[in-house]
Amino acid sequence: MATQQSKAHHVGEWASLRHTSPEIAEAIFEVANYDEKLAEEIWRQQGNDDVLFRAFDKTDADVLTWDDVVVERKNV
């Protein structure tokens, strides 16, 4: 479920271009308060616990991807 702010930032497209699950991308933007430069910085760090907790809260999936790297729920 995308928020109006996430739609405005084209989070789905942003996620696709970065080979990142939409749930992770949306969580990145939430943590970055929708600041695109900060979101990009967080994405490059690949492993922000707050982002991962938020992302897995958005889905029932046990596996998400962050820049083609598989992240399993059980490891978060």
Beta strands, then each sheet from edge to edge (+ up, - down):
strand 1: 63-66
strand 2: 69-72
sheet 1: 1+ 2-
end
